């Protein structure tokens, strides 16, 4: 049996105010033998509760999208729990489309 060795590289994107991290997201760049370009997986998007509704969620997700594009990704995927309709609405507003259980943006 052959062992597969996929390539995975992670990047943490943050927004800070006064030296305190107030928003973050992780972008994982993954490669496999099916595609010549990597795909991105966005994970752990977080905005400090006291600052929600101020556009930081849009800003951090847009930063992840731009970084995925700069990294040559052909798509960016993310997930959202059923209990997070505001998050799902944000993802839709920023260009992601609902593919059933995942949100995906093709580049």
N, C-alpha and C positions, 0 to 999 in steps of 0.2 A: 504494500500500500504506500502510495506517495504521500508525503506530508506537504500541506499547503503553507506557504509563508506570506500571508497578506501583509501589506505595508500599512501601518497606522501612525499618524503623527497628530498630536494634539496641540491646540493653541487656546490660551485663556484670554478673553477680551474683557476689559474692565472699564468702568467709569468711576472716577474718584472725585469727591468734593472734600476739600480741606484735609487731604491725606487719608480719608476714609473711603473704602470701596463701597459704593452705593448701588452698583449694578454690575452684573457679570453674565457671561455666557461662554461656553466651551465649544470650539469647533474642532471636530476630529476629521482629518483628511485620510481617506481610505482608498486603497488601490487593490485591484484584483486582475486576474488574467482575462476577464471578459471585456474590459474597456481599456483604451489607451490613456484615458484621463482619469484622475481620481474623482470620487464623489465626497461631499461633505455631509457630516451629521452634526446638527446643532443640539446641544444638551445643556441642561442645568441653567436655563435662563432665569435670572433672578433680579428683582428690583426691590430695594429696601421698602418695606411697607409704608413708612412715613412719607415716601416720595412718589408713590404710585399715582398715576393720573397726570404726571408732568411731562410725559413724552420720553422718558428714559427707556422704557421697554422698546419703543419704536427705534430709538437711537441705537441701542445695543444690538437689536436684531439686524438693523441695516448695516451695522459694522461687520457683523458675521457674514451677511450676504456679500458685501464688498470684498471681504477677505477670501471668501470661497471663490469668487470670480478671479481675484488676483492670483489665487493658487491654481487656477486652471480647471476647477471642478466643472463637470458636466451637469451636475444636479446638487441640490442641497435638500436634505430631508430632516424632519424633526417630528416629534410626537407630542401629544398633549392628552392629558387625562380627560375623561368625559365630564368631570366636575369643574372644568376650567373653560366655560364658554367665552369669557372675555379674552383669554389667551388665544383661543381658536379664531375669534373675530379679528384680533390683531394680526395673526399670521395670514389670514385671508386678505386683509387690507394691504399687507406688505407684499403680496404677490404669490403666496403659497396657494396651492389648490388641494382640495381634499381628495385623497386617493383611498378612501376607506379608513384604514387604521393609521395611515401616515399622512403627513403634509409634505409636499414636494414642490421644488422649483427647479425647472430645467434651464441650463445655460447654453 
